[in-house]
Amino acid sequence: MIKILINNTINVYFYFQTFNSDNNTVEATKRTLF
């Protein structure tokens, strides 16, 4: 349960990061972490 909550928070963080940085970099980072 807690792990799901943390993952959702991280996913929201990455979602907002797409507005501030190159989308390909963000997607590559997400694939690396998850």
N, C-alpha and C positions, 0 to 999 in steps of 0.2 A: 504493500500500500504506500509506504513512504517512498520507495524507489520510484513508483509510478508518478507520485507527486513531484519528485525532483526532476524526473525526465520531462514532465509536462512543462515545468518552469524553464528548463533549459531550452526546450523546443520553442517556447514563446520568445525567449531571449534571442534565439537565432532568427526567428521570424522577423523581429524588429530590426535585427542587424542587417537584413537584406536591403533595407532602405538606406543604409549608411556605407555599404561596402559592395564589392563585386559579388554578384549572386553565385557565380561559379565557385568562388573561394568558400563561401558560406556552405554551400551544398557539399563540397569536398570535405570540409571540416566535420559536418554532420555525419557523413559516411564513415569518417575515421573514428569518431567517438561512439557511434551507435552501429 
